Amino acid sequence: MADFIVRIAAVLILFSIVFGALRLIIGKTLMDRVVAIDMLTVVSIALVTLYAHLSGRFVYIDVALVYGLLSFLAVLAIARYLEKGP
C-alpha cells in the first residue's frame, strides 16, 4: 500500500513540474512567471522530501527546509523589487 501511495505522489509531482514549466514558458506577465517559479520551488521541495522518504535519509528534509526558507526570501525580494518598479 505504501508503495502505491509513493507512486501516486511521484506522478502528481511530475504533473506539477510539467504544468509549472508550461506556465513559466507561456506566462503572459512577469507575475505569472514569478508565481510559476515559486510553485516549481515548492514542487522541488516535495520531490526532495519524497526522495528522503524513499532513501531513508532524513537529513534531506533539513535541506528542503532551508531551500524553502531561501525560496520564501527570494519571492519577497522579487515582490519588493516589482513593487518599486523596474
PDB file of N, CA, C and O in Angstrom:
ATOM      1  N   MET A   1       0.818  -1.195   0.000  1.00  0.00           N
ATOM      2  CA  MET A   1       0.000   0.000   0.000  1.00  0.00           C
ATOM      3  C   MET A   1       0.860   1.256   0.000  1.00  0.00           C
ATOM      4  O   MET A   1       0.551   2.226  -0.693  1.00  0.00           O
ATOM      5  N   ALA A   2       1.937   1.239   0.775  1.00  0.00           N
ATOM      6  CA  ALA A   2       2.794   2.427   0.846  1.00  0.00           C
ATOM      7  C   ALA A   2       3.482   2.679  -0.483  1.00  0.00           C
ATOM      8  O   ALA A   2       3.694   3.829  -0.868  1.00  0.00           O
ATOM      9  N   ASP A   3       3.834   1.603  -1.189  1.00  0.00           N
ATOM     10  CA  ASP A   3       4.468   1.756  -2.493  1.00  0.00           C
ATOM     11  C   ASP A   3       3.512   2.415  -3.487  1.00  0.00           C
ATOM     12  O   ASP A   3       3.932   3.222  -4.317  1.00  0.00           O
ATOM     13  N   PHE A   4       2.243   2.072  -3.402  1.00  0.00           N
ATOM     14  CA  PHE A   4       1.233   2.661  -4.269  1.00  0.00           C
ATOM     15  C   PHE A   4       1.090   4.157  -4.007  1.00  0.00           C
ATOM     16  O   PHE A   4       0.965   4.946  -4.944  1.00  0.00           O
ATOM     17  N   ILE A   5       1.110   4.543  -2.744  1.00  0.00           N
ATOM     18  CA  ILE A   5       0.992   5.962  -2.378  1.00  0.00           C
ATOM     19  C   ILE A   5       2.208   6.744  -2.852  1.00  0.00           C
ATOM     20  O   ILE A   5       2.076   7.879  -3.310  1.00  0.00           O
ATOM     21  N   VAL A   6       3.382   6.149  -2.747  1.00  0.00           N
ATOM     22  CA  VAL A   6       4.597   6.814  -3.213  1.00  0.00           C
ATOM     23  C   VAL A   6       4.546   7.006  -4.728  1.00  0.00           C
ATOM     24  O   VAL A   6       4.965   8.046  -5.236  1.00  0.00           O
ATOM     25  N   ARG A   7       4.040   6.021  -5.441  1.00  0.00           N
ATOM     26  CA  ARG A   7       3.916   6.152  -6.899  1.00  0.00           C
ATOM     27  C   ARG A   7       2.924   7.243  -7.274  1.00  0.00           C
ATOM     28  O   ARG A   7       3.156   7.995  -8.220  1.00  0.00           O
ATOM     29  N   ILE A   8       1.836   7.332  -6.549  1.00  0.00           N
ATOM     30  CA  ILE A   8       0.854   8.391  -6.810  1.00  0.00           C
ATOM     31  C   ILE A   8       1.486   9.759  -6.545  1.00  0.00           C
ATOM     32  O   ILE A   8       1.300  10.692  -7.326  1.00  0.00           O
ATOM     33  N   ALA A   9       2.225   9.874  -5.455  1.00  0.00           N
ATOM     34  CA  ALA A   9       2.888  11.138  -5.147  1.00  0.00           C
ATOM     35  C   ALA A   9       3.890  11.513  -6.231  1.00  0.00           C
ATOM     36  O   ALA A   9       3.981  12.681  -6.610  1.00  0.00           O
ATOM     37  N   ALA A  10       4.636  10.544  -6.731  1.00  0.00           N
ATOM     38  CA  ALA A  10       5.611  10.818  -7.783  1.00  0.00           C
ATOM     39  C   ALA A  10       4.926  11.279  -9.065  1.00  0.00           C
ATOM     40  O   ALA A  10       5.415  12.190  -9.733  1.00  0.00           O
ATOM     41  N   VAL A  11       3.810  10.667  -9.411  1.00  0.00           N
ATOM     42  CA  VAL A  11       3.080  11.070 -10.614  1.00  0.00           C
ATOM     43  C   VAL A  11       2.519  12.482 -10.454  1.00  0.00           C
ATOM     44  O   VAL A  11       2.581  13.284 -11.387  1.00  0.00           O
ATOM     45  N   LEU A  12       1.976  12.788  -9.285  1.00  0.00           N
ATOM     46  CA  LEU A  12       1.454  14.131  -9.046  1.00  0.00           C
ATOM     47  C   LEU A  12       2.562  15.183  -9.092  1.00  0.00           C
ATOM     48  O   LEU A  12       2.354  16.283  -9.602  1.00  0.00           O
ATOM     49  N   ILE A  13       3.729  14.850  -8.564  1.00  0.00           N
ATOM     50  CA  ILE A  13       4.865  15.767  -8.630  1.00  0.00           C
ATOM     51  C   ILE A  13       5.288  15.975 -10.078  1.00  0.00           C
ATOM     52  O   ILE A  13       5.615  17.094 -10.476  1.00  0.00           O
ATOM     53  N   LEU A  14       5.284  14.909 -10.864  1.00  0.00           N
ATOM     54  CA  LEU A  14       5.629  15.028 -12.284  1.00  0.00           C
ATOM     55  C   LEU A  14       4.648  15.932 -13.020  1.00  0.00           C
ATOM     56  O   LEU A  14       5.065  16.786 -13.803  1.00  0.00           O
ATOM     57  N   PHE A  15       3.353  15.758 -12.780  1.00  0.00           N
ATOM     58  CA  PHE A  15       2.357  16.631 -13.406  1.00  0.00           C
ATOM     59  C   PHE A  15       2.558  18.082 -12.971  1.00  0.00           C
ATOM     60  O   PHE A  15       2.420  18.996 -13.785  1.00  0.00           O
ATOM     61  N   SER A  16       2.879  18.299 -11.711  1.00  0.00           N
ATOM     62  CA  SER A  16       3.103  19.655 -11.223  1.00  0.00           C
ATOM     63  C   SER A  16       4.309  20.298 -11.896  1.00  0.00           C
ATOM     64  O   SER A  16       4.291  21.490 -12.204  1.00  0.00           O
ATOM     65  N   ILE A  17       5.341  19.521 -12.121  1.00  0.00           N
ATOM     66  CA  ILE A  17       6.525  20.055 -12.806  1.00  0.00           C
ATOM     67  C   ILE A  17       6.178  20.436 -14.245  1.00  0.00           C
ATOM     68  O   ILE A  17       6.589  21.490 -14.729  1.00  0.00           O
ATOM     69  N   VAL A  18       5.424  19.582 -14.918  1.00  0.00           N
ATOM     70  CA  VAL A  18       5.054  19.866 -16.306  1.00  0.00           C
ATOM     71  C   VAL A  18       4.192  21.115 -16.394  1.00  0.00           C
ATOM     72  O   VAL A  18       4.453  21.990 -17.220  1.00  0.00           O
ATOM     73  N   PHE A  19       3.169  21.210 -15.553  1.00  0.00           N
ATOM     74  CA  PHE A  19       2.284  22.369 -15.610  1.00  0.00           C
ATOM     75  C   PHE A  19       2.984  23.643 -15.153  1.00  0.00           C
ATOM     76  O   PHE A  19       2.724  24.720 -15.689  1.00  0.00           O
ATOM     77  N   GLY A  20       3.863  23.530 -14.175  1.00  0.00           N
ATOM     78  CA  GLY A  20       4.631  24.706 -13.749  1.00  0.00           C
ATOM     79  C   GLY A  20       5.577  25.194 -14.831  1.00  0.00           C
ATOM     80  O   GLY A  20       5.726  26.400 -15.033  1.00  0.00           O
ATOM     81  N   ALA A  21       6.218  24.262 -15.528  1.00  0.00           N
ATOM     82  CA  ALA A  21       7.119  24.655 -16.624  1.00  0.00           C
ATOM     83  C   ALA A  21       6.334  25.288 -17.769  1.00  0.00           C
ATOM     84  O   ALA A  21       6.798  26.248 -18.384  1.00  0.00           O
ATOM     85  N   LEU A  22       5.156  24.756 -18.056  1.00  0.00           N
ATOM     86  CA  LEU A  22       4.316  25.372 -19.090  1.00  0.00           C
ATOM     87  C   LEU A  22       3.908  26.789 -18.707  1.00  0.00           C
ATOM     88  O   LEU A  22       3.918  27.689 -19.546  1.00  0.00           O
ATOM     89  N   ARG A  23       3.552  26.988 -17.454  1.00  0.00           N
ATOM     90  CA  ARG A  23       3.171  28.326 -17.002  1.00  0.00           C
ATOM     91  C   ARG A  23       4.358  29.274 -17.054  1.00  0.00           C
ATOM     92  O   ARG A  23       4.211  30.459 -17.352  1.00  0.00           O
ATOM     93  N   LEU A  24       5.522  28.743 -16.765  1.00  0.00           N
ATOM     94  CA  LEU A  24       6.729  29.562 -16.825  1.00  0.00           C
ATOM     95  C   LEU A  24       7.036  29.969 -18.256  1.00  0.00           C
ATOM     96  O   LEU A  24       7.460  31.097 -18.504  1.00  0.00           O
ATOM     97  N   ILE A  25       6.827  29.059 -19.197  1.00  0.00           N
ATOM     98  CA  ILE A  25       7.150  29.342 -20.594  1.00  0.00           C
ATOM     99  C   ILE A  25       6.108  30.255 -21.241  1.00  0.00           C
ATOM    100  O   ILE A  25       6.462  31.211 -21.933  1.00  0.00           O
ATOM    101  N   ILE A  26       4.823  29.961 -21.017  1.00  0.00           N
ATOM    102  CA  ILE A  26       3.787  30.728 -21.709  1.00  0.00           C
ATOM    103  C   ILE A  26       3.130  31.786 -20.829  1.00  0.00           C
ATOM    104  O   ILE A  26       2.070  32.302 -21.185  1.00  0.00           O
ATOM    105  N   GLY A  27       3.728  32.119 -19.698  1.00  0.00           N
ATOM    106  CA  GLY A  27       3.176  33.144 -18.832  1.00  0.00           C
ATOM    107  C   GLY A  27       3.144  34.495 -19.530  1.00  0.00           C
ATOM    108  O   GLY A  27       4.130  34.910 -20.140  1.00  0.00           O
ATOM    109  N   LYS A  28       2.011  35.177 -19.440  1.00  0.00           N
ATOM    110  CA  LYS A  28       1.847  36.443 -20.147  1.00  0.00           C
ATOM    111  C   LYS A  28       2.508  37.608 -19.427  1.00  0.00           C
ATOM    112  O   LYS A  28       3.031  38.523 -20.062  1.00  0.00           O
ATOM    113  N   THR A  29       2.481  37.570 -18.115  1.00  0.00           N
ATOM    114  CA  THR A  29       3.057  38.680 -17.357  1.00  0.00           C
ATOM    115  C   THR A  29       4.234  38.182 -16.523  1.00  0.00           C
ATOM    116  O   THR A  29       4.456  36.982 -16.364  1.00  0.00           O
ATOM    117  N   LEU A  30       4.962  39.135 -16.007  1.00  0.00           N
ATOM    118  CA  LEU A  30       6.095  38.799 -15.149  1.00  0.00           C
ATOM    119  C   LEU A  30       5.627  38.129 -13.858  1.00  0.00           C
ATOM    120  O   LEU A  30       6.296  37.239 -13.333  1.00  0.00           O
ATOM    121  N   MET A  31       4.485  38.561 -13.357  1.00  0.00           N
ATOM    122  CA  MET A  31       3.962  37.955 -12.131  1.00  0.00           C
ATOM    123  C   MET A  31       3.582  36.492 -12.341  1.00  0.00           C
ATOM    124  O   MET A  31       3.749  35.675 -11.436  1.00  0.00           O
ATOM    125  N   ASP A  32       3.068  36.150 -13.533  1.00  0.00           N
ATOM    126  CA  ASP A  32       2.787  34.745 -13.839  1.00  0.00           C
ATOM    127  C   ASP A  32       4.058  33.915 -13.752  1.00  0.00           C
ATOM    128  O   ASP A  32       4.052  32.811 -13.208  1.00  0.00           O
ATOM    129  N   ARG A  33       5.126  34.441 -14.279  1.00  0.00           N
ATOM    130  CA  ARG A  33       6.387  33.702 -14.266  1.00  0.00           C
ATOM    131  C   ARG A  33       6.962  33.587 -12.857  1.00  0.00           C
ATOM    132  O   ARG A  33       7.531  32.557 -12.497  1.00  0.00           O
ATOM    133  N   VAL A  34       6.814  34.641 -12.062  1.00  0.00           N
ATOM    134  CA  VAL A  34       7.305  34.590 -10.679  1.00  0.00           C
ATOM    135  C   VAL A  34       6.530  33.553  -9.882  1.00  0.00           C
ATOM    136  O   VAL A  34       7.119  32.793  -9.112  1.00  0.00           O
ATOM    137  N   VAL A  35       5.224  33.516 -10.058  1.00  0.00           N
ATOM    138  CA  VAL A  35       4.398  32.523  -9.356  1.00  0.00           C
ATOM    139  C   VAL A  35       4.748  31.113  -9.826  1.00  0.00           C
ATOM    140  O   VAL A  35       4.767  30.180  -9.024  1.00  0.00           O
ATOM    141  N   ALA A  36       5.025  30.954 -11.124  1.00  0.00           N
ATOM    142  CA  ALA A  36       5.410  29.639 -11.640  1.00  0.00           C
ATOM    143  C   ALA A  36       6.742  29.186 -11.053  1.00  0.00           C
ATOM    144  O   ALA A  36       6.899  28.014 -10.709  1.00  0.00           O
ATOM    145  N   ILE A  37       7.696  30.097 -10.937  1.00  0.00           N
ATOM    146  CA  ILE A  37       8.981  29.738 -10.329  1.00  0.00           C
ATOM    147  C   ILE A  37       8.794  29.368  -8.863  1.00  0.00           C
ATOM    148  O   ILE A  37       9.407  28.418  -8.376  1.00  0.00           O
ATOM    149  N   ASP A  38       7.948  30.120  -8.158  1.00  0.00           N
ATOM    150  CA  ASP A  38       7.688  29.806  -6.752  1.00  0.00           C
ATOM    151  C   ASP A  38       7.008  28.441  -6.633  1.00  0.00           C
ATOM    152  O   ASP A  38       7.328  27.665  -5.733  1.00  0.00           O
ATOM    153  N   MET A  39       6.081  28.150  -7.528  1.00  0.00           N
ATOM    154  CA  MET A  39       5.436  26.845  -7.499  1.00  0.00           C
ATOM    155  C   MET A  39       6.430  25.729  -7.777  1.00  0.00           C
ATOM    156  O   MET A  39       6.376  24.671  -7.150  1.00  0.00           O
ATOM    157  N   LEU A  40       7.335  25.965  -8.714  1.00  0.00           N
ATOM    158  CA  LEU A  40       8.340  24.942  -9.014  1.00  0.00           C
ATOM    159  C   LEU A  40       9.287  24.717  -7.838  1.00  0.00           C
ATOM    160  O   LEU A  40       9.763  23.599  -7.642  1.00  0.00           O
ATOM    161  N   THR A  41       9.566  25.745  -7.063  1.00  0.00           N
ATOM    162  CA  THR A  41      10.399  25.524  -5.876  1.00  0.00           C
ATOM    163  C   THR A  41       9.659  24.693  -4.833  1.00  0.00           C
ATOM    164  O   THR A  41      10.255  23.841  -4.174  1.00  0.00           O
ATOM    165  N   VAL A  42       8.363  24.942  -4.687  1.00  0.00           N
ATOM    166  CA  VAL A  42       7.572  24.135  -3.748  1.00  0.00           C
ATOM    167  C   VAL A  42       7.513  22.683  -4.216  1.00  0.00           C
ATOM    168  O   VAL A  42       7.598  21.763  -3.402  1.00  0.00           O
ATOM    169  N   VAL A  43       7.367  22.476  -5.519  1.00  0.00           N
ATOM    170  CA  VAL A  43       7.334  21.123  -6.058  1.00  0.00           C
ATOM    171  C   VAL A  43       8.692  20.439  -5.880  1.00  0.00           C
ATOM    172  O   VAL A  43       8.756  19.247  -5.582  1.00  0.00           O
ATOM    173  N   SER A  44       9.767  21.192  -6.061  1.00  0.00           N
ATOM    174  CA  SER A  44      11.089  20.586  -5.860  1.00  0.00           C
ATOM    175  C   SER A  44      11.320  20.233  -4.395  1.00  0.00           C
ATOM    176  O   SER A  44      12.007  19.256  -4.098  1.00  0.00           O
ATOM    177  N   ILE A  45      10.760  21.007  -3.486  1.00  0.00           N
ATOM    178  CA  ILE A  45      10.836  20.658  -2.067  1.00  0.00           C
ATOM    179  C   ILE A  45      10.079  19.351  -1.817  1.00  0.00           C
ATOM    180  O   ILE A  45      10.543  18.496  -1.062  1.00  0.00           O
ATOM    181  N   ALA A  46       8.922  19.203  -2.449  1.00  0.00           N
ATOM    182  CA  ALA A  46       8.177  17.945  -2.321  1.00  0.00           C
ATOM    183  C   ALA A  46       8.967  16.783  -2.894  1.00  0.00           C
ATOM    184  O   ALA A  46       8.941  15.681  -2.346  1.00  0.00           O
ATOM    185  N   LEU A  47       9.667  17.023  -3.992  1.00  0.00           N
ATOM    186  CA  LEU A  47      10.486  15.975  -4.595  1.00  0.00           C
ATOM    187  C   LEU A  47      11.641  15.575  -3.676  1.00  0.00           C
ATOM    188  O   LEU A  47      11.950  14.390  -3.549  1.00  0.00           O
ATOM    189  N   VAL A  48      12.271  16.543  -3.043  1.00  0.00           N
ATOM    190  CA  VAL A  48      13.376  16.248  -2.115  1.00  0.00           C
ATOM    191  C   VAL A  48      12.859  15.454  -0.918  1.00  0.00           C
ATOM    192  O   VAL A  48      13.503  14.500  -0.482  1.00  0.00           O
ATOM    193  N   THR A  49      11.710  15.842  -0.390  1.00  0.00           N
ATOM    194  CA  THR A  49      11.182  15.107   0.765  1.00  0.00           C
ATOM    195  C   THR A  49      10.727  13.698   0.380  1.00  0.00           C
ATOM    196  O   THR A  49      10.851  12.766   1.175  1.00  0.00           O
ATOM    197  N   LEU A  50      10.203  13.542  -0.833  1.00  0.00           N
ATOM    198  CA  LEU A  50       9.855  12.194  -1.286  1.00  0.00           C
ATOM    199  C   LEU A  50      11.102  11.328  -1.425  1.00  0.00           C
ATOM    200  O   LEU A  50      11.095  10.151  -1.063  1.00  0.00           O
ATOM    201  N   TYR A  51      12.169  11.921  -1.951  1.00  0.00           N
ATOM    202  CA  TYR A  51      13.431  11.176  -2.042  1.00  0.00           C
ATOM    203  C   TYR A  51      13.975  10.836  -0.655  1.00  0.00           C
ATOM    204  O   TYR A  51      14.512   9.748  -0.446  1.00  0.00           O
ATOM    205  N   ALA A  52      13.835  11.764   0.290  1.00  0.00           N
ATOM    206  CA  ALA A  52      14.282  11.489   1.655  1.00  0.00           C
ATOM    207  C   ALA A  52      13.512  10.322   2.250  1.00  0.00           C
ATOM    208  O   ALA A  52      14.079   9.492   2.961  1.00  0.00           O
ATOM    209  N   HIS A  53      12.227  10.262   1.960  1.00  0.00           N
ATOM    210  CA  HIS A  53      11.418   9.155   2.464  1.00  0.00           C
ATOM    211  C   HIS A  53      11.821   7.831   1.818  1.00  0.00           C
ATOM    212  O   HIS A  53      11.921   6.806   2.491  1.00  0.00           O
ATOM    213  N   LEU A  54      12.050   7.865   0.511  1.00  0.00           N
ATOM    214  CA  LEU A  54      12.392   6.629  -0.195  1.00  0.00           C
ATOM    215  C   LEU A  54      13.780   6.106   0.186  1.00  0.00           C
ATOM    216  O   LEU A  54      13.986   4.898   0.303  1.00  0.00           O
ATOM    217  N   SER A  55      14.726   7.027   0.377  1.00  0.00           N
ATOM    218  CA  SER A  55      16.080   6.593   0.685  1.00  0.00           C
ATOM    219  C   SER A  55      16.297   6.334   2.176  1.00  0.00           C
ATOM    220  O   SER A  55      17.270   5.688   2.565  1.00  0.00           O
ATOM    221  N   GLY A  56      15.395   6.836   2.999  1.00  0.00           N
ATOM    222  CA  GLY A  56      15.540   6.662   4.441  1.00  0.00           C
ATOM    223  C   GLY A  56      16.565   7.599   5.058  1.00  0.00           C
ATOM    224  O   GLY A  56      16.944   7.421   6.215  1.00  0.00           O
ATOM    225  N   ARG A  57      17.014   8.583   4.314  1.00  0.00           N
ATOM    226  CA  ARG A  57      17.990   9.561   4.811  1.00  0.00           C
ATOM    227  C   ARG A  57      17.261  10.869   5.061  1.00  0.00           C
ATOM    228  O   ARG A  57      17.061  11.671   4.149  1.00  0.00           O
ATOM    229  N   PHE A  58      16.875  11.067   6.290  1.00  0.00           N
ATOM    230  CA  PHE A  58      16.023  12.197   6.622  1.00  0.00           C
ATOM    231  C   PHE A  58      16.796  13.493   6.802  1.00  0.00           C
ATOM    232  O   PHE A  58      16.214  14.508   7.185  1.00  0.00           O
ATOM    233  N   VAL A  59      18.090  13.478   6.534  1.00  0.00           N
ATOM    234  CA  VAL A  59      18.864  14.712   6.557  1.00  0.00           C
ATOM    235  C   VAL A  59      18.440  15.600   5.385  1.00  0.00           C
ATOM    236  O   VAL A  59      18.615  16.818   5.430  1.00  0.00           O
ATOM    237  N   TYR A  60      17.883  14.987   4.336  1.00  0.00           N
ATOM    238  CA  TYR A  60      17.425  15.763   3.186  1.00  0.00           C
ATOM    239  C   TYR A  60      16.229  16.648   3.527  1.00  0.00           C
ATOM    240  O   TYR A  60      15.973  17.631   2.832  1.00  0.00           O
ATOM    241  N   ILE A  61      15.508  16.317   4.570  1.00  0.00           N
ATOM    242  CA  ILE A  61      14.397  17.160   4.988  1.00  0.00           C
ATOM    243  C   ILE A  61      14.924  18.497   5.496  1.00  0.00           C
ATOM    244  O   ILE A  61      14.286  19.529   5.286  1.00  0.00           O
ATOM    245  N   ASP A  62      16.073  18.496   6.157  1.00  0.00           N
ATOM    246  CA  ASP A  62      16.702  19.747   6.568  1.00  0.00           C
ATOM    247  C   ASP A  62      17.077  20.587   5.349  1.00  0.00           C
ATOM    248  O   ASP A  62      16.919  21.807   5.353  1.00  0.00           O
ATOM    249  N   VAL A  63      17.567  19.933   4.324  1.00  0.00           N
ATOM    250  CA  VAL A  63      17.902  20.630   3.080  1.00  0.00           C
ATOM    251  C   VAL A  63      16.639  21.249   2.480  1.00  0.00           C
ATOM    252  O   VAL A  63      16.670  22.385   2.005  1.00  0.00           O
ATOM    253  N   ALA A  64      15.541  20.514   2.500  1.00  0.00           N
ATOM    254  CA  ALA A  64      14.285  21.026   1.952  1.00  0.00           C
ATOM    255  C   ALA A  64      13.780  22.222   2.757  1.00  0.00           C
ATOM    256  O   ALA A  64      13.250  23.173   2.182  1.00  0.00           O
ATOM    257  N   LEU A  65      13.936  22.186   4.071  1.00  0.00           N
ATOM    258  CA  LEU A  65      13.518  23.312   4.901  1.00  0.00           C
ATOM    259  C   LEU A  65      14.328  24.564   4.606  1.00  0.00           C
ATOM    260  O   LEU A  65      13.771  25.656   4.497  1.00  0.00           O
ATOM    261  N   VAL A  66      15.627  24.413   4.478  1.00  0.00           N
ATOM    262  CA  VAL A  66      16.481  25.566   4.158  1.00  0.00           C
ATOM    263  C   VAL A  66      16.148  26.095   2.772  1.00  0.00           C
ATOM    264  O   VAL A  66      16.095  27.307   2.566  1.00  0.00           O
ATOM    265  N   TYR A  67      15.927  25.201   1.831  1.00  0.00           N
ATOM    266  CA  TYR A  67      15.561  25.609   0.487  1.00  0.00           C
ATOM    267  C   TYR A  67      14.226  26.362   0.489  1.00  0.00           C
ATOM    268  O   TYR A  67      14.065  27.335  -0.247  1.00  0.00           O
ATOM    269  N   GLY A  68      13.286  25.924   1.297  1.00  0.00           N
ATOM    270  CA  GLY A  68      12.001  26.611   1.415  1.00  0.00           C
ATOM    271  C   GLY A  68      12.145  28.008   1.985  1.00  0.00           C
ATOM    272  O   GLY A  68      11.500  28.945   1.515  1.00  0.00           O
ATOM    273  N   LEU A  69      12.987  28.151   2.996  1.00  0.00           N
ATOM    274  CA  LEU A  69      13.217  29.482   3.567  1.00  0.00           C
ATOM    275  C   LEU A  69      13.883  30.413   2.568  1.00  0.00           C
ATOM    276  O   LEU A  69      13.500  31.577   2.451  1.00  0.00           O
ATOM    277  N   LEU A  70      14.877  29.908   1.849  1.00  0.00           N
ATOM    278  CA  LEU A  70      15.544  30.736   0.841  1.00  0.00           C
ATOM    279  C   LEU A  70      14.590  31.100  -0.292  1.00  0.00           C
ATOM    280  O   LEU A  70      14.641  32.215  -0.812  1.00  0.00           O
ATOM    281  N   SER A  71      13.735  30.183  -0.670  1.00  0.00           N
ATOM    282  CA  SER A  71      12.756  30.461  -1.709  1.00  0.00           C
ATOM    283  C   SER A  71      11.776  31.545  -1.258  1.00  0.00           C
ATOM    284  O   SER A  71      11.428  32.436  -2.033  1.00  0.00           O
ATOM    285  N   PHE A  72      11.342  31.465  -0.024  1.00  0.00           N
ATOM    286  CA  PHE A  72      10.432  32.477   0.516  1.00  0.00           C
ATOM    287  C   PHE A  72      11.094  33.855   0.509  1.00  0.00           C
ATOM    288  O   PHE A  72      10.470  34.841   0.118  1.00  0.00           O
ATOM    289  N   LEU A  73      12.343  33.923   0.935  1.00  0.00           N
ATOM    290  CA  LEU A  73      13.049  35.204   0.941  1.00  0.00           C
ATOM    291  C   LEU A  73      13.261  35.733  -0.475  1.00  0.00           C
ATOM    292  O   LEU A  73      13.204  36.942  -0.697  1.00  0.00           O
ATOM    293  N   ALA A  74      13.502  34.854  -1.421  1.00  0.00           N
ATOM    294  CA  ALA A  74      13.689  35.281  -2.808  1.00  0.00           C
ATOM    295  C   ALA A  74      12.392  35.849  -3.379  1.00  0.00           C
ATOM    296  O   ALA A  74      12.419  36.853  -4.090  1.00  0.00           O
ATOM    297  N   VAL A  75      11.267  35.223  -3.080  1.00  0.00           N
ATOM    298  CA  VAL A  75       9.990  35.730  -3.577  1.00  0.00           C
ATOM    299  C   VAL A  75       9.675  37.075  -2.939  1.00  0.00           C
ATOM    300  O   VAL A  75       9.135  37.960  -3.603  1.00  0.00           O
ATOM    301  N   LEU A  76      10.002  37.243  -1.671  1.00  0.00           N
ATOM    302  CA  LEU A  76       9.813  38.545  -1.030  1.00  0.00           C
ATOM    303  C   LEU A  76      10.672  39.610  -1.685  1.00  0.00           C
ATOM    304  O   LEU A  76      10.210  40.730  -1.901  1.00  0.00           O
ATOM    305  N   ALA A  77      11.910  39.281  -2.001  1.00  0.00           N
ATOM    306  CA  ALA A  77      12.801  40.246  -2.649  1.00  0.00           C
ATOM    307  C   ALA A  77      12.290  40.614  -4.035  1.00  0.00           C
ATOM    308  O   ALA A  77      12.331  41.783  -4.418  1.00  0.00           O
ATOM    309  N   ILE A  78      11.815  39.642  -4.780  1.00  0.00           N
ATOM    310  CA  ILE A  78      11.272  39.922  -6.114  1.00  0.00           C
ATOM    311  C   ILE A  78      10.012  40.773  -6.014  1.00  0.00           C
ATOM    312  O   ILE A  78       9.832  41.702  -6.802  1.00  0.00           O
ATOM    313  N   ALA A  79       9.147  40.473  -5.067  1.00  0.00           N
ATOM    314  CA  ALA A  79       7.926  41.260  -4.886  1.00  0.00           C
ATOM    315  C   ALA A  79       8.257  42.698  -4.501  1.00  0.00           C
ATOM    316  O   ALA A  79       7.613  43.635  -4.971  1.00  0.00           O
ATOM    317  N   ARG A  80       9.241  42.867  -3.661  1.00  0.00           N
ATOM    318  CA  ARG A  80       9.644  44.219  -3.272  1.00  0.00           C
ATOM    319  C   ARG A  80      10.209  44.984  -4.463  1.00  0.00           C
ATOM    320  O   ARG A  80       9.932  46.172  -4.634  1.00  0.00           O
ATOM    321  N   TYR A  81      10.999  44.302  -5.281  1.00  0.00           N
ATOM    322  CA  TYR A  81      11.558  44.935  -6.470  1.00  0.00           C
ATOM    323  C   TYR A  81      10.458  45.319  -7.459  1.00  0.00           C
ATOM    324  O   TYR A  81      10.483  46.413  -8.024  1.00  0.00           O
ATOM    325  N   LEU A  82       9.498  44.428  -7.668  1.00  0.00           N
ATOM    326  CA  LEU A  82       8.419  44.716  -8.607  1.00  0.00           C
ATOM    327  C   LEU A  82       7.468  45.800  -8.088  1.00  0.00           C
ATOM    328  O   LEU A  82       6.838  46.511  -8.871  1.00  0.00           O
ATOM    329  N   GLU A  83       7.373  45.915  -6.764  1.00  0.00           N
ATOM    330  CA  GLU A  83       6.534  46.946  -6.186  1.00  0.00           C
ATOM    331  C   GLU A  83       7.096  48.337  -6.474  1.00  0.00           C
ATOM    332  O   GLU A  83       6.341  49.275  -6.731  1.00  0.00           O
ATOM    333  N   LYS A  84       8.414  48.469  -6.431  1.00  0.00           N
ATOM    334  CA  LYS A  84       9.052  49.745  -6.713  1.00  0.00           C
ATOM    335  C   LYS A  84       9.041  50.067  -8.194  1.00  0.00           C
ATOM    336  O   LYS A  84       9.052  51.236  -8.581  1.00  0.00           O
ATOM    337  N   GLY A  85       9.020  49.049  -9.012  1.00  0.00           N
ATOM    338  CA  GLY A  85       9.041  49.236 -10.466  1.00  0.00           C
ATOM    339  C   GLY A  85      10.440  49.172 -11.007  1.00  0.00           C
ATOM    340  O   GLY A  85      11.380  49.659 -10.380  1.00  0.00           O
ATOM    341  N   PRO A  86      10.587  48.565 -12.184  1.00  0.00           N
ATOM    342  CA  PRO A  86      11.928  48.406 -12.764  1.00  0.00           C
ATOM    343  C   PRO A  86      12.497  49.702 -13.284  1.00  0.00           C
ATOM    344  O   PRO A  86      13.615  49.723 -13.799  1.00  0.00           O
TER     345      PRO A  86
END
